Amino acid sequence: MTHNKLPLLLSLLFIFTCARVHAQVGEHRNDLIVGASGGYLLNKVSFNPTIKQSMKGGETFGITLRYTCEKYLSAICSIQGEVNYANMGWKELIEYTREDGMADTYARDMYYVQVPVFARLAWGRELRGAQFFFQIGPQVGYCFNEVEHRGGPWDETTLPYRPNRVTQQYDLGVQRKFEYGLTGGAGVELSTAIGRFSLEGRYYYGLSDMFDNGKKDPFGRSANGAIIVKAGYLFDLIRTKGIERK
């Protein structure tokens, strides 16, 4: 078992545990909730050899579908799926400056369609109130476009002074457009008469590399990692009847 597979296995174990909870005796639910969410992310790419970076910001938004199957003790158990657009990539921290004050700058926008699937546990009010939730699960994505942004001299007076002298990433397009990883986070959701409003924080840990990682390739690792803050609006499409909710 490799180290990179451990977080994914823990996520699948969490989902399996939720399924076991559903198999036990609890208060049945058959609720379907849909909505949309959007937010902002800060991304870095884990490179080996290392490339010095600052956090690169980008937008993310998408649609949400949640199925709530049971309330077991005080936990509201759900499965949530999303389809999101996300602007990932990286921004290099280039510290070398020429005597004339000029310096290189580099950033790359990488545009993804991402599909996370969460096992979700929530505690609190189902209707007309607030609840706290925690969710975790696997995520797959596909990079459908990328754009490089360069500034400065970009010549023999600046390029040799990169940290570790790593320059192979420039003009190297994404070789592995499909990616997978683990994502999870926590937040709060407020149920009102006009819908549900949520605010959450997440972290995405990429398990796959965007560049080839063979012995003859320049990078042994090149995976995304992002901190994400999202706000959402959802509404109940199907709500189980004949049960008491608290």
N, C-alpha and C positions, 0 to 999 in steps of 0.2 A: 504494500500500500504506500503510495507516495504522499508526501506532505500536502500537495495541492489538492488531493482528493478528499482529505479529511473534512474540510468545511462543508463540501457537498454531501458527504455521507451523513454528517450531523443534521443537515437540513432535511434530508430524506427521512431520517429517524424521527425528527420532530413532526413531519407530516404524517408518518405512520402512527405515531402516538395519538395524534388528533383523530385519525381514522378509528383507532381502538376505542377512544373516548366515545365516538359516535356509535360504536357497536354496543356500548353499555347502555343501561337504563338512564335516560335523562328526559328533559322536557323537549319534545320534538319541535323543530322549526322547519319551515319550508319557505324561507324568505329569499327573494331575489332583489338585489339593489344594483342600480346602474348609475353612472355619472362620469364626470370628467375631472381632471386635476392638472395642475401646472406648477412649475417652480423653477428653481435655480440649482445648479450643481457646480461643484469644484472638483476638478479631475486632475490626476497625475498618472503617468504611465511608469510602471515599475520596469526599468531597464537594467539589464546586465550585459555588458559593463554599464556603470552608472552614468546617467546624464543629469546634471544639475537642473532643477526645475523649480518654478513657483507654481502655485495652484492656478489652473486655467478655468475660468468661469464659462458657463454655457447654459442655455435654456433647455427645458424639458417640459413636455406636456403630452397628454394622451387620454384614453378612455379606460373606465374601470367597470368590472363585472364581479359582483360578490354574491355567493350563495351561502346562506346561514342554515346549518342543518340541525343544530341542537344547542340547548343551554344545559350544561352539565355542572351541577352545584352552582357556583356563581360565574362560571366562565361561559361566554358566548362563543361558540365554535363555528368558524367559517372557512371557506376556501375563496381566495380572491385572485382574479387574473386581470392583467392589464396589457394594453398595447400602447407603447410610448415612443415618441420621438425624442432623441437626446443628442445634444451637441457636446461630444467628448473631445479627446485630444490632449495636447500638452503644450506648455509654454516654457521655453528654456531660460535658465538664469545664466546669462553670459556676462561675466564680470570684467573681462578684459576690455580696456579702453585705450585707443591709440593716443599719442601725444597731442594730436589735434582735437581730442575730445570725442571722436567718432567711435561708435561701437556697433556691433551686430545685434540684431534682435531676431528672434525666430519663435513662431507659434504655428501649430497645426490644428485646424478644426476638422473633426471627424464626425460625420453625421450617421447616426444609428437608428434603426427600428429595433426596439427592445420589447421582449415579452417575459415579464416575471410572473411566477405563480406562487402565491403565498399560502401557508397555513397561518390562520389568524385567530388569536385569542383576545377577547375583550372582556372588560369588567366595568360594570356601571349600569346606567339607565339604557334600556332598549329604545324607549320612546320618550320624547319631551324631557331631555336631560343630557348629561355628558357621560362619556365612557372613555376609559383609557384602553389602548390596545397595543399589542405586540405582534409582529408578524415576521416570518422568515421563509425563504424558499429559493429555488433555483431560478436562474434567468438566462435566456438566450438572446442573442442580438445579431444584427447584420449591418455591416458598414456599407452604405450605398453611395457615399461620396466623401471626398476629403479635399481640403484647400490649405496650401502652405502660405504663410505670411512672413516675409523677410524684410528687414530694414538694415541700413548701415552699409559699410564698404563691401563686405563679402569678398575679400581678396586674400592674397598671401600674407598680408600684414595682420590679419585677424584670425583666419581659420586655424593656423597651427597652435593657437593658444586656448583652444577648447579644453575644459577639464577632461583628463584622461585621453585627450586628443581623439575623441569620438566624433566622427563626422559622417559615418556611413548612413545615418538616418535621413540625410538630406536627399531629396529627389527619389527616395525609396518609397514606393507606394505600398499600401496595405496588401500583404500577401495572403493573409488569412482573414477574409472578410466576415466569416461566421465566428462568433465568440460565445462563450458560456461562463457562468460564474455563480456566485452566491450573493443574495441581497437580503437585507433585513433592517428592521428599525422599529420605532415606537412613536406613538402620538396620541392625540385626543380627537374625539369626534363629538359634535354637538347636534342632537336631533331636535328639530323645531317643526312647527306647523307647515313651513314652506320647504322643508328638505333637510338634508344633513350636511354639515360643514366640518371639514377635517383639516388638521394641521399635523404634519409628521416630519421626522427626520430619518434618513436612511443612510446606509453605507453599502456600496457595491464593491465586491472583491472579485476581480477577474481571475479565472483559472486557466484561461487559454491565452495564447500569444497572437499578436497581430502580424508579426514577422516570422518567417521560418527560423527554426532554432536548432538546425543541425550543426555538426562539428565545423563545417566550412562556412556557416552563416555568421554575420557579425554580432548577432544578439542571441544570448542564451535564454533571455526572458524579455517580454515586451507586452505587459498586460495592464489593462485599465484598472483604476481604483478611484471611486468617486464618493464624495459626501454630498447628499441630496436633501434639499428642503422643499416640501410640496404642500400646497393647499388644494383642497378639493371640494366639489359640490356633488352630492348624490341624492337620489330619491328612491323610494320604495316602489318597485314595479309589481312585485307580488308579495303579499303579506299573509302569513298563516292566520286563519280565523279560528275563533272559538277557544283561545287560550288567554290566560292572564299574563300580562307583561308588567315588569317592574322597572 
